[in-house]
Amino acid sequence: MVELKVEDIKKLKENKKGFSQTFDLVVNISNLDLKKPENRIRERIKLPYKIKDREICFIVDSLVTKAKETGKKVLTKNELDFDKKEGKKIAKEYDFFVVEATLMPIVAKSLGKYIGPRNKSLIPISPVTKDLSATIRDLEKTISVNLIKNPIIQVPIGTEKSKDEEIIENFNVTYDKLKESIEGKGGLIKSVYLKLTMSKPIKLM
């Protein structure tokens, strides 16, 4: 069992900068051939605590009114004819793309080629979804894991503004899920580190 201690967090917090840094969990992996598509990992993990605000884009049809009430970016089916520059800009700007299920084929065709290289995905929702604010709350606690080419995973689990116990709980959930996914594909966790955005990492395993 890999344990993250309060002392580790406090030691990293000594590395003060002029902005709120992010705590990143770094996991190095061995014994996993990533040239085989079946060994790659693309998944989302829902954490106990929110890390930070997320940039969310709703792409909807019947849910337009509800989506606009959230104050988030909203695109309709008539606004999906992107040129290359626009597509890349949108793909870069937003963390999550929440798509009304009936529009998934259209959106996949128009936006997929721009968000795919950034390891982002389209998240379908039902046209009868009643509470989009709940969707936002869930996504603000969600991190994306992409193990595609290099045998290393680096994901955020908190910021300097997070409470120590929140970072620890987020760490535990993330590590357990990663361990399950990696070992489920026959891989091994070689080493585990925690670091701040601008700090040297602390080795936990």
Protein Blocks (a to p, Z undefined) as FASTA:
>chain_A
ZZddfklmmmmmmmccfbdcddddddddehiafkbmklpccdddddfbdfbdcddddddf
klmmmmmmnopacddfklmcccfklmmmmmmmpmbdcddfklmmmmmmmmmmmmmmnopa
cddddfkbfblmlmmmmmmmpccdddfkbccdcddfbdfkbcfklmmmmmmmmmmmmmmm
mmmnopacfbdcdddfkbccddfZZ
